[in-house]
């Protein structure tokens, strides 16, 4: 099989060709998806949207959680250490402007969970 293309640096270009005579794919045990545990859990909060505070339901009971709030540009706009009651925490966002925010909660087991909320 012959593959053709162009190499360039936005000011000069040069055509090239690559010849592939034999190609084989094989299974390797160095990195296998069956070995990876991919778990993406999204937290829920209510009310959402809200004006000053929202209650976030946690996945697991925890003695404390740390919340990091990020705006849509990617700036960290708030961090707090909260103490859950019955697998729930109340987040007060009195200093945040109206908008959409993402948050990440890290529990005392060092597990991260994420969610999003809207402040009106």
Protein Blocks (a to p, Z undefined) as FASTA:
>chain_A
ZZdddddehlaccddddddfbdcddddfkbcfklpccddddddddddddfkbccdddfbd
cfbdcdddddfkopafbdcddddeehiacddffkbccdddddddddfkopacddddddZZ
